[in-house]
Amino acid sequence: FGSRPKRRVCRPRLNFASHSGEHSLTLLKMVKVVKKTGRKGQEPVTRDYTIHLHKLLQKIQFKKRASRAIREIRKFAARAMTTKDIRIDTKLNKFVWSNGIRNVPTRVRVRLSRKRNEDEEAKEKMFTLVQHVPVESFKKLQTETVKDE
């Protein structure tokens, strides 16, 4: 019936008049060298984080909030520690579910520990253990690296 206007695709315009071909090639080579010397192997580390669950659970229906909160904690840990294997402690699970499925706590303080996998035939070398850290107030708290005993 009525035809819709075409969607305009915005693409950045490149001005090649100022650059010579050789110059751009050397830039590409420089970037590759930087990438190779980037990230080193993962080492065991423990850090304390505050996760703001309230902003992660906006527009989530009531009957899915607590389970979604656990999923968001998992996603946060995977991004922060760069491991796929995430293990959530039972005390943290109990804390998230403590007010029922609907009323998830606004914030939660967690301790993320990246550890070596003892299991020899495991796919991942490292896993992350997520534990609950009880605090009275979340004011002025920052991410802290915990010294291992």
C-alpha positions in Angstrom: 0.0 0.0 0.0 1.9 3.1 1.2 5.6 2.9 0.4 7.9 3.7 3.3 10.9 6.1 2.9 14.2 4.4 2.4 16.4 4.0 5.4 19.5 6.1 5.2 22.7 4.4 6.3 25.3 6.7 7.9 28.8 5.7 7.0 31.9 7.6 8.0 33.5 9.3 5.0 37.2 8.8 4.7 39.4 11.4 3.0 42.3 9.7 1.3 43.6 12.8 -0.4 45.8 13.7 2.6 47.3 10.2 3.1 49.6 8.3 0.8 49.1 4.5 0.4 52.4 3.7 2.1 51.6 5.7 5.2 48.4 3.9 5.9 50.1 0.5 5.4 52.7 1.4 8.1 49.9 2.3 10.5 48.3 -1.0 10.0 51.6 -2.8 10.6 52.1 -0.8 13.8 48.6 -1.8 15.1 49.3 -5.5 14.5 52.5 -5.3 16.5 50.7 -3.8 19.4 48.0 -6.5 19.3 50.5 -9.3 19.5 52.2 -7.9 22.6 48.8 -7.4 24.4 47.3 -9.7 27.0 49.3 -12.2 28.9 48.1 -15.5 30.4 45.5 -15.4 33.1 46.6 -15.6 36.7 44.6 -16.3 39.8 43.2 -13.1 41.4 40.5 -12.1 43.8 38.6 -8.8 43.7 35.5 -7.3 45.5 32.9 -5.6 43.3 29.5 -4.0 43.8 26.9 -5.0 41.3 23.9 -2.7 40.9 21.2 -5.2 40.3 18.4 -2.6 40.2 19.5 -1.0 36.9 20.1 -4.5 35.4 16.5 -5.6 36.2 14.5 -2.7 35.0 11.6 -3.7 32.7 11.9 -7.4 33.8 8.6 -9.0 34.7 8.2 -9.9 38.4 8.2 -13.7 38.0 11.6 -13.6 36.3 13.5 -11.1 38.4 15.5 -13.3 40.8 16.6 -15.8 38.2 17.5 -12.9 35.8 19.6 -11.4 38.6 21.6 -14.6 39.0 22.1 -14.6 35.2 23.2 -10.9 35.2 25.7 -11.7 38.1 27.1 -14.6 35.9 27.4 -12.2 32.9 29.1 -9.6 35.1 31.6 -12.1 36.4 32.4 -13.5 33.0 33.1 -10.0 31.7 35.2 -8.9 34.7 37.3 -12.1 35.0 37.3 -13.2 31.3 36.3 -16.8 32.1 33.4 -18.8 30.7 33.2 -21.2 33.8 31.3 -19.2 36.5 30.4 -20.8 39.8 28.0 -19.0 42.1 28.1 -19.7 45.9 25.0 -20.9 47.6 25.1 -18.0 50.1 25.0 -15.5 47.3 22.1 -17.4 45.7 20.2 -17.3 49.0 20.9 -13.6 49.4 19.5 -12.8 46.0 16.4 -14.9 46.6 16.0 -13.8 50.2 13.2 -11.3 49.5 11.4 -13.6 47.1 11.4 -13.8 43.3 10.1 -10.2 42.8 12.0 -8.1 45.3 15.6 -8.6 44.5 18.1 -6.6 46.6 19.1 -3.3 44.9 22.8 -3.9 45.1 25.0 -6.8 46.0 28.7 -6.9 47.0 30.5 -9.9 45.5 34.0 -11.4 45.7 35.1 -12.7 42.4 38.0 -15.2 42.6 39.6 -16.4 39.4 41.1 -19.8 40.2 42.9 -22.6 38.4 40.8 -25.6 37.4 42.0 -28.7 39.2 40.1 -31.0 36.8 42.6 -32.1 34.1 40.1 -32.8 31.3 38.3 -29.5 31.8 37.8 -27.3 28.7 38.7 -24.1 30.6 42.0 -23.6 32.5 40.5 -21.1 34.9 37.1 -20.7 36.6 35.5 -17.9 38.6 34.0 -18.4 42.0 31.4 -15.7 43.0 30.8 -15.2 46.7 28.6 -12.8 48.7 30.3 -10.2 50.9 27.9 -8.8 53.5 28.2 -5.1 54.0 26.2 -2.6 56.1 26.3 0.2 53.5 27.3 0.5 49.9 28.4 4.1 50.2 32.0 5.0 49.2 32.8 1.3 48.2 35.1 0.7 45.3 36.5 -2.3 43.5 39.3 -3.7 45.6 41.9 -6.4 45.0 41.9 -8.9 47.9 45.3 -10.3 49.0 45.2 -14.1 49.1 46.2 -15.6 52.4 
